[in-house]
Amino acid sequence: MRIQVNGDQREIVASTILTLVEELSLDPRKVAVERNLEIVPRSLHASTTLAEGDRIELVQFVGGG
């Protein structure tokens, strides 16, 4: 399926937001996700399905000092 991730077109095999985050090798605990201009709460990542043409924005939190 083709979706847009952070402005780039991607071909993915993931079916949910959680599996997309895992497919991109990101830590699900440190990622905020917006799907089609709406924030998706972390509690819904596993149950929110992706569809052809979705626009996903991912922000990864980075700790530091």
C-alpha positions, -999 to 999 in steps of 0.1 A, spaced: 0 0 0 12 35 -7 10 62 20 28 95 27 51 95 57 65 129 68 60 142 32 76 112 14 57 86 -6 63 51 8 53 16 -1 45 -2 32 33 -36 43 21 -24 77 -16 -24 84 -18 -3 116 0 27 130 18 5 155 31 -19 128 42 11 107 62 25 136 78 -10 140 84 -13 103 103 20 104 124 7 133 111 34 157 104 30 194 66 31 198 70 46 233 88 76 219 67 85 188 38 109 183 16 102 153 -7 123 132 -29 106 106 -46 128 80 -42 159 102 -55 143 134 -34 133 163 -38 95 171 -34 88 209 -8 61 216 -35 39 231 -51 36 196 -19 30 176 -25 -8 176 -61 -6 165 -59 23 140 -57 8 105 -39 25 76 -55 30 42 -41 37 8 -32 74 5 -31 82 42 -9 111 52 11 102 83 34 126 103 57 110 129 76 129 155 102 110 176 111 123 210 148 124 218 161 127 254 192 146 262 210 168 286 
